[in-house]
């Protein structure tokens, strides 16, 4: 989901790259030195390599292009687009510190022009770059810095209503949960779900946001409401493994063995896949990557232990 969201947030950079940012920046910043045809080709190849997930090649080509654009003293619009794009590559490569350095520079360049007197973003790339840096800070496990970046992006989009990027809201929700602000996380998931469903008509992303809401409710101890939402989500999007495993762990804890095994079977029988949800130890995937609430992790551990690792997966749904 993160990669998809980064593609959404980098859409402007890709669109500009398709014609290699032909609009000149204001004369006060502009250089009269134009990139050569070879330099233009390298820049286009960088974006193509990124789009094709050839990350090592993309980073090398972006670095070559950025060095050339600096040498030519090209305008800030072009340089920031390239820095943000390279940051996306570096984030995908989990080189979060280098990605953050690119975004720090890009945001500093945009700062004088990026915000209107009303506090609203003057152009789309400015709040988008804050979201990108939030993702890098998440990778560095600096959750509070990530929240600050998401807060800034949300304020640049107006701070409320349907104009806020719902992907950013789901990111902020996750970061808020990491610092124990479950109520804030819950509000963000609900806000994102509303935008995805009403405005974007995106059932898949609305379902992901609702799934985040369910897990957050479980962390708040509201397990009945969490289960109700989980069941609603899998009715609309049956392949969402997270919800099936949540329902299995919860049902087992309630003594509903058959229901638990049916949910686990549905996740494990090849339609969605449950392997990562077996990694429940301290430092394991469910704790450190998916980062389920501790009460839910403990119920999943109990389910796996008492059901012999969920080996009975032949129950019909």
C-alpha positions as CSV (number, residue, x, y, z in Angstrom):
1,X,0.0,0.0,0.0
2,X,2.9,2.4,0.7
3,X,4.3,2.0,-2.7
4,X,0.9,2.7,-4.3
5,X,0.5,5.8,-2.2
6,X,3.9,7.1,-3.0
7,X,3.0,6.7,-6.7
8,X,-0.1,8.9,-6.0
9,X,2.0,11.5,-4.2
10,X,4.7,11.6,-6.9
11,X,2.2,11.8,-9.7
12,X,3.0,15.5,-10.3
13,X,6.8,14.7,-10.5
14,X,6.1,12.0,-13.0
15,X,3.9,14.2,-15.1
16,X,6.5,16.9,-15.1
17,X,9.2,14.5,-16.0
18,X,7.3,13.2,-19.0
19,X,8.2,16.5,-20.7
20,X,11.2,17.2,-18.5
21,X,9.8,20.2,-16.8
22,X,9.7,22.5,-19.8
23,X,8.3,25.6,-18.1
24,X,11.1,27.9,-17.1
25,X,11.3,29.1,-13.5
26,X,11.1,32.8,-12.7
27,X,14.0,34.8,-14.2
28,X,15.4,35.6,-10.8
29,X,16.2,31.9,-10.3
30,X,16.6,30.8,-13.8
31,X,19.8,29.7,-15.6
32,X,20.2,30.2,-19.3
33,X,22.1,27.0,-19.5
34,X,19.9,24.3,-21.0
35,X,20.5,20.6,-20.4
36,X,21.9,18.7,-23.3
37,X,19.9,16.1,-25.2
38,X,21.9,13.4,-23.5
39,X,21.2,14.8,-20.0
40,X,17.5,14.9,-20.8
41,X,17.6,11.3,-21.9
42,X,19.3,10.3,-18.6
43,X,16.6,12.2,-16.6
44,X,13.8,10.4,-18.5
45,X,15.5,7.1,-18.0
46,X,15.7,7.7,-14.3
47,X,11.9,8.2,-14.0
48,X,11.3,5.1,-16.2
49,X,13.6,3.0,-14.1
50,X,11.8,4.1,-10.9
51,X,8.5,3.3,-12.5
52,X,9.8,-0.1,-13.5
53,X,11.1,-0.8,-9.9
54,X,14.8,-0.9,-11.0
55,X,15.8,1.0,-8.0
56,X,19.6,0.8,-8.1
57,X,19.6,2.1,-11.7
58,X,17.0,4.8,-10.9
59,X,19.0,6.1,-7.9
60,X,22.2,6.3,-10.0
61,X,20.5,8.1,-12.9
62,X,18.7,10.5,-10.5
63,X,22.0,11.3,-8.8
64,X,23.7,11.9,-12.2
65,X,20.8,14.2,-13.3
66,X,20.7,16.1,-10.0
67,X,24.5,16.7,-10.2
68,X,24.1,18.0,-13.8
69,X,21.1,20.2,-12.9
70,X,23.1,21.7,-10.1
71,X,26.0,22.4,-12.4
72,X,23.6,24.1,-14.9
73,X,22.1,26.1,-12.0
74,X,18.6,25.0,-13.1
75,X,15.6,26.5,-11.3
76,X,14.1,25.3,-8.0
77,X,11.0,23.7,-9.5
78,X,13.1,21.2,-11.5
79,X,15.6,20.5,-8.7
80,X,13.0,19.9,-6.1
81,X,11.1,17.5,-8.4
82,X,14.3,15.5,-8.9
83,X,15.1,15.5,-5.2
84,X,11.6,14.3,-4.2
85,X,11.8,11.6,-6.9
86,X,15.2,10.3,-5.7
87,X,13.9,10.4,-2.1
88,X,11.1,8.1,-3.3
89,X,13.6,5.7,-4.7
90,X,15.7,5.8,-1.5
91,X,12.6,5.2,0.6
92,X,11.7,2.2,-1.4
93,X,15.2,1.0,-0.9
94,X,14.8,1.5,2.9
95,X,17.6,4.1,2.8
96,X,15.5,6.4,4.9
97,X,18.3,8.7,6.2
98,X,19.3,9.5,2.6
99,X,15.7,10.0,1.6
100,X,15.1,12.4,4.5
101,X,18.2,14.4,3.5
102,X,16.8,14.8,0.0
103,X,13.4,15.9,1.3
104,X,15.0,18.3,3.9
105,X,16.7,20.0,1.0
106,X,13.7,20.0,-1.3
107,X,11.5,21.5,1.5
108,X,14.0,24.2,2.3
109,X,14.1,25.2,-1.4
110,X,10.3,25.3,-1.5
111,X,9.8,27.1,1.8
112,X,9.9,30.7,0.5
113,X,7.1,30.0,-2.0
114,X,5.3,26.9,-0.8
115,X,2.7,28.5,1.5
116,X,0.2,31.2,1.0
117,X,-0.5,33.9,3.6
118,X,-3.6,31.9,4.6
119,X,-1.5,28.9,5.5
120,X,-2.7,26.9,2.5
121,X,-0.1,25.3,0.2
122,X,0.7,27.4,-2.8
123,X,1.2,24.3,-5.0
124,X,0.7,20.5,-4.6
125,X,4.3,19.5,-4.4
126,X,4.9,21.3,-1.0
127,X,2.5,19.3,1.2
128,X,3.3,16.1,-0.8
129,X,7.0,16.5,0.2
130,X,6.0,16.7,3.8
131,X,4.2,13.4,3.5
132,X,7.2,11.9,1.8
133,X,9.4,13.0,4.6
134,X,6.9,11.6,7.1
135,X,7.3,8.2,5.4
136,X,11.1,8.5,5.7
137,X,10.8,9.4,9.4
138,X,8.5,6.4,9.9
139,X,11.3,4.3,8.4
140,X,13.7,5.8,10.9
141,X,11.1,5.0,13.7
142,X,10.9,8.7,14.5
143,X,7.2,8.6,14.9
144,X,6.8,12.1,16.5
145,X,8.7,13.7,13.6
146,X,6.5,11.8,11.2
147,X,3.4,13.1,12.9
148,X,4.8,16.7,12.7
149,X,5.3,16.2,9.0
150,X,1.8,14.8,8.4
151,X,0.3,17.6,10.6
152,X,2.0,20.2,8.4
153,X,0.8,18.5,5.2
154,X,-2.8,18.3,6.5
155,X,-2.7,22.0,7.5
156,X,-1.4,22.9,4.0
157,X,-4.4,21.1,2.5
158,X,-6.7,23.2,4.7
159,X,-6.7,21.2,7.9
160,X,-10.2,19.8,7.5
161,X,-12.8,18.5,5.0
162,X,-12.4,16.5,1.8
163,X,-9.4,18.4,0.4
164,X,-6.9,16.5,2.6
165,X,-5.1,13.6,1.0
166,X,-6.6,10.5,2.6
167,X,-3.3,8.5,2.2
168,X,-1.6,11.0,4.5
169,X,-4.4,10.5,7.0
170,X,-3.9,6.8,7.2
171,X,-0.1,7.3,7.6
172,X,-0.7,9.8,10.4
173,X,-3.2,7.4,12.0
174,X,-0.6,4.7,12.1
175,X,2.1,7.1,13.6
176,X,-0.4,8.3,16.2
177,X,-1.1,4.8,17.3
178,X,2.7,4.2,17.7
179,X,2.9,7.0,20.2
180,X,-0.2,5.8,22.1
181,X,-2.7,8.4,20.6
182,X,-5.3,5.8,19.7
183,X,-8.2,8.3,19.7
184,X,-6.3,10.5,17.2
185,X,-5.5,7.4,15.1
186,X,-9.2,6.4,15.2
187,X,-10.3,9.9,14.0
188,X,-7.8,9.8,11.1
189,X,-8.8,6.3,9.9
190,X,-12.5,7.4,10.0
191,X,-11.7,10.6,8.1
192,X,-9.7,8.8,5.5
193,X,-12.3,6.1,5.0
194,X,-15.0,8.8,4.5
195,X,-12.9,10.5,1.8
196,X,-12.0,7.3,0.1
197,X,-15.5,6.1,0.0
198,X,-17.5,9.3,-0.7
199,X,-15.1,11.4,-2.8
200,X,-12.6,9.0,-4.4
201,X,-15.1,6.1,-4.7
202,X,-12.2,3.8,-3.9
203,X,-13.6,0.7,-2.1
204,X,-10.2,-0.9,-1.7
205,X,-8.6,2.0,0.1
206,X,-11.7,2.7,2.1
207,X,-11.6,-0.9,3.3
208,X,-7.9,-0.6,4.3
209,X,-8.8,2.5,6.3
210,X,-11.7,0.7,8.0
211,X,-9.4,-2.2,8.8
212,X,-7.1,0.3,10.5
213,X,-10.0,1.6,12.4
214,X,-10.9,-2.0,13.6
215,X,-7.4,-2.7,14.8
216,X,-7.2,0.6,16.6
217,X,-10.6,-0.1,18.3
218,X,-9.2,-3.4,19.4
219,X,-6.2,-1.6,20.9
220,X,-8.7,0.7,22.8
221,X,-10.4,-2.3,24.3
222,X,-13.5,-1.9,22.1
223,X,-13.3,-5.5,20.7
224,X,-17.0,-5.9,20.0
225,X,-17.0,-2.8,17.7
226,X,-13.7,-3.9,16.2
227,X,-15.2,-7.3,15.3
228,X,-18.3,-5.7,13.9
229,X,-16.2,-3.5,11.6
230,X,-13.9,-6.4,10.6
231,X,-16.9,-8.5,9.5
232,X,-18.2,-5.6,7.5
233,X,-14.8,-5.1,5.8
234,X,-14.4,-8.7,4.8
235,X,-17.9,-8.7,3.4
236,X,-16.9,-6.0,0.9
237,X,-13.3,-7.0,0.5
238,X,-12.9,-10.7,1.2
239,X,-9.2,-10.9,0.5
240,X,-8.1,-8.7,3.4
241,X,-6.0,-11.1,5.4
242,X,-5.6,-8.8,8.4
243,X,-9.3,-8.9,9.1
244,X,-9.6,-12.6,8.8
245,X,-6.8,-13.2,11.2
246,X,-8.1,-10.7,13.6
247,X,-11.5,-12.5,13.5
248,X,-9.8,-15.9,14.0
249,X,-7.8,-14.8,17.0
250,X,-10.8,-13.0,18.6
251,X,-13.2,-15.9,17.9
252,X,-10.7,-18.4,19.4
253,X,-10.5,-16.3,22.6
254,X,-14.3,-16.3,22.9
255,X,-14.4,-20.1,22.6
256,X,-15.8,-20.0,19.0
257,X,-13.4,-22.7,17.7
258,X,-15.2,-23.5,14.4
259,X,-15.6,-19.8,13.5
260,X,-11.9,-19.2,14.3
261,X,-10.7,-22.1,12.1
262,X,-12.9,-21.0,9.3
263,X,-11.5,-17.5,9.3
264,X,-7.9,-18.8,9.6
265,X,-8.6,-21.3,6.8
266,X,-9.9,-18.6,4.5
267,X,-6.7,-16.6,5.1
268,X,-4.4,-19.5,4.7
269,X,-5.8,-21.6,1.9
270,X,-4.0,-19.7,-0.9
271,X,-6.5,-16.9,-1.4
272,X,-4.7,-14.4,0.8
273,X,-1.9,-16.1,2.7
274,X,-1.2,-16.1,6.4
275,X,2.5,-16.9,6.7
276,X,3.5,-13.5,8.2
277,X,0.8,-13.8,10.8
278,X,2.6,-16.8,12.3
279,X,5.6,-14.5,13.1
280,X,4.3,-13.4,16.5
281,X,7.4,-13.4,18.7
282,X,9.0,-10.3,20.1
283,X,10.7,-8.6,17.2
284,X,8.6,-10.6,14.7
285,X,6.6,-9.3,11.8
286,X,3.3,-8.9,13.6
287,X,4.9,-6.9,16.4
288,X,7.6,-4.8,14.6
289,X,6.2,-4.4,11.1
290,X,2.4,-4.8,11.2
291,X,2.5,-3.5,14.8
292,X,-0.8,-4.9,16.1
293,X,-1.9,-3.8,19.6
294,X,-0.5,-6.0,22.3
295,X,-3.8,-7.5,23.3
296,X,-4.5,-8.6,19.8
297,X,-1.0,-10.0,19.3
298,X,-1.4,-12.0,22.5
299,X,-4.7,-13.5,21.3
300,X,-3.0,-14.5,18.0
301,X,-0.2,-16.2,19.9
302,X,-2.8,-18.1,22.0
303,X,-4.7,-19.1,18.9
304,X,-1.6,-20.5,17.2
305,X,-0.4,-22.3,20.3
306,X,-3.7,-23.9,21.1
307,X,-4.7,-24.8,17.5
308,X,-1.3,-26.3,16.8
309,X,-0.3,-23.4,14.6
310,X,-3.7,-23.3,12.9
311,X,-2.9,-26.6,11.2
312,X,-6.6,-27.5,10.9
313,X,-7.4,-25.4,7.9
314,X,-9.9,-27.5,6.1
315,X,-13.1,-26.1,7.8
316,X,-15.5,-25.0,5.1
317,X,-16.5,-21.3,5.1
